[in-house]
Amino acid sequence: MNPYQKDILIYLKSLKSRINGLGSLKKLVGEKGIQHLTQNQWHVLDQQFLIARRKFLSVVSQILQVAKTKDYSQEERRKMYHRLGNIEMELAKTYGFFDTYLDILSQRTTTELGSILSGIDVIAESAIRVDIPRLKKIVRPLVYCDRGFGASILREGVPFPDGSQNPMPLIQIPYSRITVKYLLTSVIHEAGHQTLTRLGMKNKMAQEFYNAIKKRSGSERLARLYANWSTEICPDYWSWCLTGYAQTAGLKEVLTLPPSRVLKLGNLDPHPPPYLRTLLSLSWTESAFGKKAIFERWRKEWLNTYLIQSVEESKKELFEEAIRFFPIINDLLFNKKWKGLGNKSFTEIFPLDQVSLSNLKRIGNLIKNSKINNKKLNPTQVIAAHRYLIDHDEVNHDHINQIITSWIKSLNRKSNKTYKSWQQQKEQVALKNHRQKELFLPVVRPHKATMAVDRAVNLIN
């Protein structure tokens, strides 16, 4: 073996080891990280990394096999290294996908934060798994903490830099937002982005917003703005349907910012100005639950805190026109039947009595008396009832927050079974088969998905 051949083999073996590293995610995060995901979540991740490994190894293994026996010429070595250089670039992109999940799952290895995030996964899932067939197959979202001001989502199916599709919704939220549990309405908002995309409603709703404004002689600029804003208004409304007035309260709290931010208007920003966004949400609450004293107080305080008289006249006029069209937008949201919802309205999918003040009061009493763990309650309603307690009852905030935190930690334990490794499954099947043979019972075969993954991994290794 000449020195050039030896250099090639050393490099190829190094590259192969790095490619095989794509299969080490579960080993790196350990049992603590593994147990916080469902078997279905792990399955889609395993499949994604398996496909990537097979793609790279099929090329590298061919080159490696030839390199063991062939003495390459200078020209052949040049072409080979160029080809391997392209693989290096593609592998680096794939590791971007790998590193994203490694960072996210590493947070699950901490006992306290991991348990809370797993519970919030269940809350996000409950905001997606409503009674619409097309939403039943979405993999449970994965929630993680990151820097930033507010929550955001990387939706299922959105491509990573390597071209591979994100296999499950990734919802990012700053840690400061999860220390106060009633602010988890922002996670439900992000779940709304995923559902409306899956239902194919985003473009349709934008068009309906535009048409409704134009039909009633609204300005072209306002019609275009509302069409653009619909991409955030509609997830806001999804969250409101699931949490009622708690969405309004959380939005108002999160958007209490300096006037320069609250009154900012950008033609291309999909977010409505916080000034309008809060008032629109408040209009939903007042429309559904009446002009209660608390809502009147919030409206008055918001208008007195952020004075539109302080902005230039053209912006002031546009804000006033936007507010005049609230009833038109609300008619679309409350009453229109949407094809994506099975020709039903939002209020038919989400009965408003579920988030009525009286129902939130009832659930709030369960929270106050630490009786929610054994109740079959929709997690989004519990978040809303938490807010109701804070606003309407003389309670110790820290104590209630502690009760809700314990409840959130319990959610993942009570939901779908968490991940068990393929090896554990095989051992369980083998033990069961052994016992059945002793009893002369039919033998149970391993699950097809398990067998397929095992065969592929064996081929790679």
C-alpha positions, 0 to 999 in steps of 0.5 A: 500500500503506497502512502497516497492510498493510506492517506485516502483510507484514513480519510475515508474511515474518518468520514465514515465515522462522522457519518455514522455519528448521525445515528448517535443522538439517543446515545448522546442524550441518554435515558433522561433525554430519551424518555421525554419523547413519545415512541412516534416522535423518536420513530420519525427522528430515527427515520430521518437520520437513517435516510441521511446515513444511508445516502452518504454511506452508499457513496463513501462505502463504494469509494472505500471498497475500491480504494482498498485495492486500487492505486489511484492516479493523481487525476483520479485522486483529484476527482475523488477528493472533489467528490468527497468535498461535496459530501463534506458540505452536505454532511455539515448541513445534515449535522445542522439538523442533528445539532438542532435536535441535540440542543433541544433534547439536551434540555430534557436531560435536566430533571426540572426543565425536562419535565416541564417542557415535556408537559408543555409538549402535551399542551401544544399537542392538545391545541393541535389535536382538535376534532378535525381528521387532517390534524390527527396525524401531526406528530406531537410538537417538541417545545424548547427554550431559546433566546428571544422575546417571544415564542416561534415555531419551525413547522412540520415539513419546513426544510432544514439547510440540507433539504431534509424536512423537519419531521415534527413541529418545533416550538421555541419559547424563552424561559421567562415565558414558562416561569409564569404558566398562564403565559403559555397561551403563546405556545398555543398561538404557535400551535395555531400556525401549524394547524392552519398551515396543515389545513391549507387555510392561510392563503384562503383566509388572507384572501377573505380578509382582503375581499371583506375589506374591499367589499365594504369600501375599505382602502386598498392599503388597509385591505392589503395590510389585513391580508398580511396580518391574517397570518398572525391574527388567525393563530391568535384567534385559534389560541383565543378559541382554546383559552378564551379571555386568557389569550387576550390577557396574555397578549396584553401583558406580552405586548406591553412595550414602549410606545415606539413598538406598540404603535409601530406600523410596517407594510411588510410585517405580518404582525399587526401593530401591538396597539391594534392586535390587543384591541382586536383580541379584546373585541373577541372577548367582549363580543363573546362574554360581554362588556364586563368591568374587567374588560372595560378597565383593560380597554380604557387603560390600553387606550390611555397608555398608548395615545394614537394622537401622538402619531402622525395623522396618516398613521392615526387615520389608518389605525382608526380605519382598522378599528372600524373594520373589527366587526367585519373581521370578527364576522369572518372569524366567528361566523363564516364556514371554512372548507378547511374546518369541514365546512364549519365555523370556528365556533362550531369546532370550538364551543365557546361555553368551554372557555366561558367565565363560569367554566373557567371559574369551575376549573379554577376552583379545582386548581385552587383545591389541588384537584386537577391531576385526577380530572380529564380536563383539556390542558388549554382550559387549565391554562385559561383557568389559571389566568382566571384565578389570578384575575378574579380570586384572592390567591397566592400567585406563587402557590397557584403557579406551583400547583400548575407546574406540578400538573404540567409535569404530570401531563407527559406521564399520563399521555402516550407511552414514552419512547422505548428503544428498539432493543428494549422492544426486541427483548420484550418480544423475545421474552414474550415469545419464549413464554408463549412457546412454553405455553404452546401459544402463537408466536408474536412477531416484531413490529414491521417498523422495528424490523426495518430499522434493525435491518437498515442499521445492520447494513450500515454498520 
